[in-house]
Amino acid sequence: MTVRRLGVTQFVMNARMQISNDTARRLFLDRHMLLRPPEGPARGDDLLQVIEAIGFVQVDSINTVARAHHMILSARKQQYRQANLTPLLERERAVFEHWTHDASVIPTAFFPHWRYRFDKDEKRLKHRWRTWFREGFESKVDEVLDQIANHGPCGSADVGQDEKRSTGGWWDWHPSKTALEFLWRTGRISVTRRQGFQKVYDLTENVIPADTFALQPERDETIDWACWSALERLGFATSGEVSAFWDLVSPDQAKTWCARHLADGILVEVDIDCADGKAPRRSFAFPATLETLDALPQPSQRVRILSPFDPALRDRKRAERLFRFDYRIEIFVPEAKRTYGYYVFPVMEGTQMIGRIDMKSQRDTGLMHIRAFWPQPGIRMGSRRITRLMAELDRTARAAGSEAVSFEKDWLREALDL
């Protein structure tokens, strides 16, 4: 016998609950602040609450329209402007920059749990970086640390003045630059501000507030926090997805945590319907989460242009299962072999991905230029949808500092079937 409640099918006799794809999307997007209208002042505590809710905001240097962290926040708060994040980072110290799966802005309240990462990275990076970079960076660690302690914050241009500068790629660092990055990754120095997009470092005790800096959780406390907080933000997840969220605990640690709490009733197993009709995905969830499913709001129908690094899409396989959206960044794909373009932005409407768009801010002309738009299979670009897309393009252009939107010749006619 089954009891059906909206998008949830509850199986009696202790069987797993099956959650429809539509409900799973709404739950996941609600946890990622992409379900409701993007309202609010988008600064101060309001902005901090967004970052706390989604967990982290990835930082990336590519500035095709705007950098990833700004686009991630703008998609959730339409009043967000790029200057709004700086006070939280540099004055209030409410967030700090460090590593999840990549460089990210993270709530400072979570800093004590990053000590576990610092310890792991010290062992791991020493071994790897001896192979990747020039030998000798370890001999520069104390020298760079002393320079910051005695002379104040510095960036990569301020260290290793007598060392040979690379003419190679981004990762071809001289020894002092490598030492600087090593000290950051292992927690002894922190980003105190940015000049342009270049990181400026200070001793961590000068950046992280003293009461937070003093906290030193035990290893098991951090594992429990990382798994619990990841599952809260995902709504439902496999143990692998729990591990990957912060990239703080190992897959085995997350698997053990999930098994233990499944046995003691803190977690339950659920089956998540996939968008492509494949077999449901077995996942874990908190029982309290399942009690909220009937109360999930209906999605806002606005169109949102997302960063390729948006946390809702970071796990490409999960995005494919939930949204039937196969997305890959083609930056490193030779131009002739690209399916879409160098840096193409996902486009969402409500709870579905409706396409992807190739656009670039032309800062010399003040225009945000649209090169192409590809609707998802089965998506019809009717007049209302086009109107919502155009409104979002205008908003994105303003947020990125552009004065207007321009289009390739006949783009509207060809791409939108007008």
C-alpha positions in Angstrom: 0.0 0.0 0.0 1.2 3.5 -0.7 0.1 6.9 0.6 0.7 9.7 -2.0 1.2 13.3 -0.8 1.9 15.9 -3.4 5.3 15.1 -4.9 6.1 12.5 -2.2 5.1 8.8 -2.2 5.4 7.4 1.3 5.7 3.6 1.4 4.2 2.0 4.4 5.9 -0.8 6.4 9.2 1.1 6.7 9.9 1.1 3.0 11.8 4.0 1.5 10.1 7.3 0.6 10.1 8.2 -3.1 10.4 11.8 -4.0 9.3 13.1 -7.4 11.8 14.9 -9.6 9.7 18.1 -9.4 9.7 18.1 -5.6 13.4 17.2 -5.4 14.2 20.2 -7.6 12.2 22.5 -5.5 13.8 21.3 -2.3 17.3 21.5 -3.7 16.8 25.0 -5.2 15.1 26.2 -2.0 18.1 25.2 0.0 20.3 27.1 -2.6 18.1 30.2 -2.5 17.0 29.9 -6.1 13.4 29.1 -5.6 12.0 32.3 -4.2 12.1 35.8 -5.7 15.6 37.4 -5.3 14.5 40.2 -3.0 16.2 42.0 -0.2 18.9 44.6 0.3 21.8 42.3 -0.6 24.3 43.9 1.8 25.4 43.5 5.4 23.6 40.8 7.4 21.2 40.1 4.5 24.1 39.2 2.2 25.8 37.2 4.9 22.7 35.1 5.4 22.8 34.2 1.7 26.4 33.0 2.0 25.6 31.1 5.2 22.6 29.5 3.6 24.4 28.2 0.5 27.6 27.5 2.4 30.2 29.1 0.2 30.6 31.2 -2.9 33.3 30.2 -5.4 35.8 32.8 -6.5 37.1 32.7 -10.0 39.3 35.0 -12.0 37.4 34.8 -15.3 35.6 38.1 -16.0 33.7 37.5 -19.2 30.6 39.3 -17.8 31.4 39.4 -14.1 33.4 37.2 -11.8 31.8 34.0 -10.5 31.2 35.1 -6.9 29.4 38.3 -8.0 27.2 36.4 -10.4 26.4 33.7 -7.8 25.2 36.4 -5.3 23.4 38.4 -8.0 21.3 35.4 -9.0 20.0 35.3 -5.5 19.6 39.0 -4.7 18.7 41.3 -7.6 19.9 44.3 -5.6 23.4 42.9 -5.2 26.2 45.1 -6.4 29.9 44.1 -6.6 30.9 46.5 -3.9 28.6 44.9 -1.4 30.8 41.9 -0.6 34.0 43.9 0.2 32.9 45.1 3.7 32.0 41.6 4.8 35.5 40.5 3.7 37.7 43.3 4.7 36.1 45.3 7.4 33.6 43.1 9.3 35.6 39.9 8.8 32.2 38.0 8.5 33.6 35.9 5.7 37.0 34.7 4.7 38.6 33.3 1.6 39.9 29.7 1.5 39.4 26.4 -0.2 36.4 24.1 -0.6 36.6 22.2 -3.9 38.1 25.5 -5.2 38.9 29.0 -3.8 35.8 30.3 -2.1 34.3 32.9 0.1 33.2 31.1 3.3 31.4 32.4 6.5 34.0 33.1 9.2 32.0 31.2 11.7 33.1 28.0 9.9 36.8 28.9 10.1 37.6 26.6 13.1 36.6 23.5 11.1 39.1 24.6 8.4 41.9 23.7 10.8 41.3 20.1 9.8 41.9 21.0 6.2 45.0 23.0 7.1 46.5 20.0 8.8 45.7 17.6 5.9 46.9 20.1 3.2 50.2 20.6 5.0 51.1 16.9 4.5 49.5 16.6 1.1 50.8 19.7 -0.6 54.3 19.3 0.6 54.6 16.1 -1.3 52.7 17.2 -4.4 54.3 20.7 -4.7 57.8 19.3 -4.5 56.9 17.6 -7.8 54.8 20.3 -9.4 56.9 23.4 -8.6 60.6 24.2 -8.5 62.4 22.6 -5.6 63.3 25.0 -2.9 60.0 26.6 -2.0 60.1 25.0 1.5 63.3 27.0 2.3 61.4 30.2 1.6 58.4 29.5 4.0 60.0 31.0 7.1 61.4 33.9 5.2 58.0 34.8 3.7 56.3 34.4 7.1 58.9 36.6 8.8 58.4 39.3 6.1 54.7 39.4 6.8 55.2 39.4 10.6 57.8 42.1 10.5 56.6 44.3 7.6 52.9 43.8 7.3 50.5 42.4 4.6 52.0 41.6 1.2 51.1 40.0 -2.1 52.9 37.8 -4.5 54.7 40.7 -6.2 56.2 41.7 -2.8 58.1 38.4 -2.2 61.1 36.8 -4.0 62.3 40.0 -5.6 65.7 38.4 -6.4 64.1 35.3 -7.8 63.7 34.5 -11.5 60.2 35.4 -12.6 58.3 32.9 -14.7 57.4 33.6 -18.3 55.4 30.4 -18.3 51.8 29.5 -17.3 49.7 30.4 -14.4 51.0 27.6 -12.2 54.7 28.2 -13.0 55.4 30.0 -9.6 58.8 31.1 -8.3 59.8 29.6 -4.9 58.6 32.5 -2.7 55.3 32.8 -4.5 54.8 29.0 -4.0 55.7 29.5 -0.3 53.2 32.3 0.0 50.4 30.1 -1.4 51.5 27.2 0.8 51.2 29.3 3.9 47.7 30.4 2.8 46.6 26.9 2.0 47.9 25.6 5.4 46.3 28.4 7.4 49.2 30.4 8.7 48.3 33.4 6.6 45.0 34.6 5.3 43.7 36.9 2.6 43.2 40.3 4.3 42.1 42.2 1.1 42.4 42.3 -2.6 44.0 44.8 -4.8 42.3 44.5 -8.2 42.0 40.8 -8.1 45.3 40.1 -6.5 45.3 38.6 -3.0 47.0 40.5 -0.2 47.9 38.3 2.8 48.4 38.9 6.5 49.0 36.6 9.5 45.8 34.6 10.1 45.5 35.9 13.7 45.3 39.4 12.3 42.4 38.5 10.0 40.2 36.1 11.8 38.5 37.5 14.9 40.1 36.4 18.1 37.2 34.5 19.6 36.8 32.5 16.4 40.5 32.0 15.9 40.8 30.5 19.4 38.4 27.6 18.7 40.0 24.3 17.9 37.4 21.6 17.3 38.3 17.9 17.6 38.7 15.9 14.4 35.4 14.0 15.0 33.5 17.3 15.7 34.6 18.7 12.3 33.7 15.5 10.5 30.2 15.6 12.1 29.8 19.3 11.3 30.9 18.9 7.7 28.6 16.0 7.0 25.6 17.4 8.8 25.9 20.9 7.4 26.4 19.5 3.8 23.3 17.4 4.0 21.3 20.3 5.4 22.3 22.5 2.3 21.7 19.7 -0.2 18.4 18.5 1.2 19.2 15.0 0.1 22.4 13.4 -0.9 24.5 10.3 -1.4 27.4 9.9 1.0 29.7 10.8 -2.0 27.8 14.1 -2.5 28.0 14.8 1.3 31.8 14.4 1.1 32.1 16.5 -2.1 30.1 19.5 -0.8 32.8 21.0 1.3 35.6 18.7 0.1 36.6 18.6 3.7 36.0 15.0 4.7 36.9 11.9 2.7 34.3 9.7 0.9 35.0 6.9 3.5 34.4 9.3 6.4 31.1 10.5 4.9 30.1 6.9 4.1 30.7 5.9 7.7 28.9 9.0 9.1 25.8 8.2 6.9 25.8 4.6 7.9 26.0 5.3 11.6 23.2 7.9 11.5 21.0 5.7 9.3 21.3 3.0 11.9 20.5 5.3 14.8 17.5 6.9 13.0 19.0 10.4 12.6 18.9 9.8 8.8 16.5 7.9 6.5 17.0 6.7 3.0 14.9 8.1 0.1 14.6 7.5 -3.6 15.0 10.5 -5.8 13.3 10.4 -9.2 15.7 11.4 -12.0 14.7 13.8 -14.8 15.8 11.4 -17.5 13.6 8.6 -16.3 16.5 6.4 -15.1 16.2 4.4 -11.9 15.7 6.6 -8.8 18.8 7.7 -7.0 19.2 6.3 -3.5 20.0 9.1 -1.1 20.0 10.1 2.6 17.9 12.8 4.2 16.9 14.1 7.6 13.4 13.1 8.6 12.6 16.7 9.5 13.5 17.7 5.9 10.8 15.3 4.5 8.2 16.9 6.8 8.8 20.2 4.9 8.1 19.0 1.4 4.4 19.7 1.3 5.1 23.3 2.4 7.8 24.1 -0.3 6.8 27.3 -2.1 6.0 27.3 -5.8 9.0 28.6 -7.8 9.4 32.1 -9.0 9.0 32.1 -12.8 11.7 34.6 -13.3 14.6 33.8 -15.6 18.1 33.7 -13.9 21.4 33.7 -15.7 23.8 31.6 -13.5 27.5 31.4 -13.2 29.1 28.2 -14.6 30.4 27.9 -11.0 27.1 28.3 -9.3 26.9 25.9 -6.3 23.6 24.6 -7.6 25.3 23.3 -10.7 28.8 22.6 -9.4 28.2 18.9 -9.1 27.6 18.3 -12.9 26.3 14.7 -12.5 23.8 15.8 -9.9 22.6 18.6 -12.1 22.2 16.2 -15.0 20.1 13.8 -12.9 18.0 16.6 -11.4 17.6 19.0 -14.3 18.6 16.8 -17.4 21.2 19.5 -18.0 24.5 18.3 -19.4 26.9 21.2 -18.8 30.6 21.4 -19.4 32.9 24.4 -19.4 34.8 24.5 -22.7 37.5 27.0 -21.8 40.2 24.4 -22.3 38.6 22.8 -25.4 40.2 23.9 -28.7 37.8 26.4 -30.4 37.1 24.2 -33.4 36.0 21.4 -31.1 33.7 23.4 -28.8 30.0 22.5 -28.8 28.9 25.9 -27.6 31.5 28.5 -26.6 34.5 29.5 -24.5 32.4 30.5 -21.4 28.7 29.9 -21.7 26.2 30.7 -19.0 23.4 28.4 -17.9 19.9 29.9 -18.0 17.2 28.9 -15.5 13.5 29.6 -15.4 11.6 28.5 -12.3 13.0 25.0 -11.6 14.1 24.1 -15.1 17.1 24.8 -17.2 15.9 26.4 -20.4 19.2 26.9 -22.2 22.6 28.4 -22.3 23.9 31.7 -23.5 27.2 33.0 -24.9 27.7 36.6 -23.8 30.5 39.0 -23.0 30.9 42.5 -21.5 32.6 44.7 -24.0 34.0 47.2 -21.5 35.4 49.5 -24.2 31.9 50.1 -25.7 29.9 49.7 -22.5 27.8 46.9 -24.1 27.0 43.4 -22.9 27.1 41.5 -26.3 25.0 38.4 -26.8 26.7 36.0 -29.3 24.3 33.1 -29.2 21.5 31.4 -27.2 20.8 27.6 -27.3 17.4 26.6 -25.9 17.3 23.2 -24.2 15.6 20.4 -26.2 11.9 20.7 -25.9 11.9 24.3 -24.7 9.8 26.7 -26.8 10.8 30.3 -26.6 7.4 31.9 -26.6 6.9 35.7 -26.2 6.5 35.6 -22.4 9.6 33.6 -21.9 11.5 35.9 -24.3 10.3 38.9 -22.3 11.5 37.4 -19.1 14.9 36.5 -20.7 15.3 40.0 -22.0 14.5 41.5 -18.6 17.2 39.3 -17.0 19.7 40.2 -19.7 19.1 43.9 -18.9 19.5 43.3 -15.2 22.6 41.3 -15.6 24.1 44.0 -17.9 23.4 46.7 -15.3 24.9 44.6 -12.5 28.0 44.0 -14.5 28.4 47.8 -15.2 27.3 47.7 -18.9 25.0 50.4 -20.3 23.1 48.3 -22.8 22.7 44.9 -24.4 23.7 44.2 -28.0 23.1 41.1 -30.2 24.7 39.3 -33.1 23.0 39.9 -36.4 19.6 38.1 -36.6 20.3 36.5 -33.2 16.7 36.9 -32.0 15.2 35.5 -35.2 17.5 32.5 -35.5 18.0 31.5 -31.8 14.5 32.3 -30.6 12.6 31.2 -33.7 10.9 34.6 -34.1 
